[in-house]
Amino acid sequence: MGLWYGSRRIPSLFTTAKIILALDLELWYLWSLKFITVIKILSPKVFMVRNMLRDLMGFLYVVLICIAAYGVVSRTMIKQGKMEFTARSLFADIFHAPYWLLYADADDEKKTIDDLTSRNNATNLDAESVATHMLLAFHMILFNILLLNLLIAAFATTISKVETNSRYFYHYQVYTMTQEYFEKPIIPVPPFILICYIGSIIRYIYYKLKQCCKKQDDIKKYKYYVTGIFKMIPVDSEFTERCTAFEHAATYDYARRFVENKKGKRPT
């Protein structure tokens, strides 16, 4: 899409193309972090970042409500009748300026409040200025002490959980990455990937026609899997026996604990 906009030779479209390609490059750099998962030392760190992003999403919901609350209330008191009701102006006044309070940057906000109230010497504006300053102080405490410490505590809990099972997470990520590239087409680069998809569709139709022409007992022989069957085949046969014994022991242990928990929950 960015290349298409750039080929139009229109200045405005060229700017759009530049933004799209810049964002695409950013996403590509972030996506390349997945290759770190095969490094045993760094793999748990990537998993920590992924889990911390999940905690951050819930935190951002609370922060958005607090930012909107301060932005609406403060602008109602100090900018009543002076705001432009456009999308850009509303976003800048209600969300953009209060957002920087998260980083303890309140100098610009205090200067804005003082400048707006110093232009008018009305008594009601002085009272509103004092109320807005008190509201600003309250939200600084809320943002920089309560919410940020809550986020740090959530991150610490997530990191400790991953460190406890770091070996498990490493093997899990290596397995999923191996499976992903096993199921990818032979030529995963557009537009050549269309050749692989067309070939898969032709093979799928061929095997479906084979199933229609064969007996019921022979259908399984002609069953077609689009991505193939991913299965780890160990070189040592004893390893398979050990895995089977481990699965049996784990299943037995889980069933025993499940029954014990059910018995413990029965009313006496």
N, C-alpha and C positions, 0 to 999 in steps of 0.2 A: 504493500500500500504506500509506504514511504517513497519507494522508487517511482511509483506511478505518479504521485503528486510532484516529485522532483522533475519528472520529464515534461511537465506541462509548460515550463518556462514562464510561469506567472509568479511575481514576487510573493503574493500572499500565499499561494499554494506551496512555494518553495519553503516558506517559513513553517507551514504545516508539515511538510515532508521532513524538515530538519528536526522538529520536535518528535515526530513519530520514530524516526531512526535513532534519535538519542535515547528515547525510552526503550526501544527494542534492544539497544546495546546494553543498557542498564539491566534489563531482564536477562539477557544472555550471560552477563557476568554473574548475576545471582544464581542462575540455573547451573552454571559451571561448578558451583559449590558441591553439587551432588557427587562429583568424582572424588571428593575428599572422603566420602564414606567408606572407601576401600582401604584407607589408612587407619590402622588399628588405634593409634593414639588420638587422631583427630575426629574419628567417626562419632564417638559419644558427644563431642562438642557440637557437631552439626545437629544431632538429635536434641541436645539441650536448647539450641536456638529455635528449632521447630516447635518444641513444647512451650518455650517461653513466648513465642508469638501467639500461641493459643491463649495463654494467660493475659497477654497484652490486649487482645481483642475485647475481652470482658472488661478490662480496666478502661479502655477507650470509651466504652459505652457510658460508664459512670462519669468520666472526665467530660464527655460531650454535654451531658446534662448540666454539670456544674458550670461549664463555660457558657452555655446558653443562658443559664439562670443569671449569672453575673452580667453578661452582655446586655440582656434585655432590660434588667432592672436598672443598671447604671445609666444606660443611654436614655431610659425613660425619665430619669431625674435630671440629667445635665444637658440632654440634647432634645428635649421635647419641642416639637415644631421646627426643628432645624435639620432633621435628617432627610436625605433623599431616599424615597422609597423605590430604589432600584435594586436588582439582585446583587450587583457588585458592591454598592454602598452598604446594604444590610449585612452582607457577608463580612466586609471589612470592619464594620463597627461592632457586630455582635460576636463574631467568632475569631477574626484574625488578631485583633488587639488583645483580647483576654487570653488567647492561646499562649502568648509569651509569658504569662504569669506562671506557667508550669516550670519555667526555667529561672524563676526568681528575678525576672526582668520587669520590675514595676516602675522604673523611672519614667518611661514614655507615657505610661498610663496616668501617673500622678501629674505629669506636666500637662497632659490633655485636660484633666479635670480642672487644674488651676487656671489654665488659659481660658477655658470656656466660662468659668465663674468670674474671673477678673474683668472680663469685658462688660459685665453687668454688675452694678452695685446693689441690686435688689436684695432685700433681707431673705426672701424665700430661696433665692439662689445660694446664699451663704449656708442656709440650713441644709439644702440639698447637697451642697458640696461636702459638708461635714458628714452627712449620712453616706454619701458615696465613698468617702475616704474610709469610713468604718467598714463598709461593705467590702472594700478592697483589702483591708487588713484581715478581715475574716476569711476571705477566699485565699489569701496568701498562706494563711495557716492551714486551710483545708487542702490546698494543692501541694505545698512543699513539705508538710509534716505528716499529715494523715495519709493522703492518697499515694504519695511516692514511697513512703515507708511500707504501705500495704503491698505495693507492687514489688518492692525489693524482697519482702518476706515471701511472696508467692514465687518469685524467681528462685530464691534460696531453697524452697521446698522442692521445686521442679528439678533443680540441679542435683540435690541430694538423692532424689529417686533415680535419676539417670546414672549417677555414679555408683549406686548400689548394684545396678544391673547392667553395667557398661559392657561386659562381655556378651551378654544376651543381645543387647541393642546392636552391637557391632556385627554379629553373625546374622542378625535379622536384616540389617541394611544391605549387607553383601549379598544375601540370598535374593532380596527383592530387586536389587540392581541387576544381578545376573539374569533373573527371570524376565525383567523388562527388556534387556537387550536380546535375549533369546527369542522373544515374541515380536521384535521389531522386523519390518520388511528388510529384504537384502539391500535395497537402495533407499534409505530413509530420507533422501534429500528431494524436496520439490524442484521441478515438476516430475522428476523421474519416478517418484513414489507412485504416480498414477499407473505406471506399467505394472508394478507389483500388485496393486489393487485389482487391475483388470485381469491379471493372471489368477489371482485368488478367486475372483468371481467365476471365471471360466472353469477352474477346477471344482468349485463348489457345485456348479450346474452339472458338470460331468458326473460327479459322485452321486448327486441326487437322481440323475437319470439311471445310473447303475442300480441304485436302491429300488427304483420302480420296476426294473426288469428282472431282479433276482427274487429268490424265495425269501420267506420271513427269516429262516435260519441263517441265511447268508448276508443279511443286512448289516450286521456288525462289522463284517469284513470290509465293507465299503463306506463305513462311517468316516466323514471328513471333518477334520478340525482346522479351523481357519488359521490359528496361530501355532498349531502343533501342541504336543503334550510336553510340558516341562517337568522333568523328573531327574532328581539327583541320583546317579548310578555310582556307588562306591567301587573302588578298585578291589578292596579287600572284602571278601564275603563275610568274614567275622565281624566286620563293622556293621553290616546289616543285621546280624543276629544280636549284637549289643543294642542297636537302636530299637529292635523289636522288643527285647527284654525291658529296656527303659520305658517304652510306651506302655507295656503291660503293667509295670510297677507304678508308673504315674497314674494310669487309669484306676488301678486298684486303690492307690492312696487317696485319689480324689473321691472315689465312690465311698470309701470308708469315712472320710471326713464329712461328706455330704449327709450320710446316714446318721452320724453322731450329732451333727448340727440339728437335723430334723428331730431326733430324740430329745435333745436339750430344749427345744422350743415347745414341746408338748406341755400342756397345763397339768399341774399335779393336783 
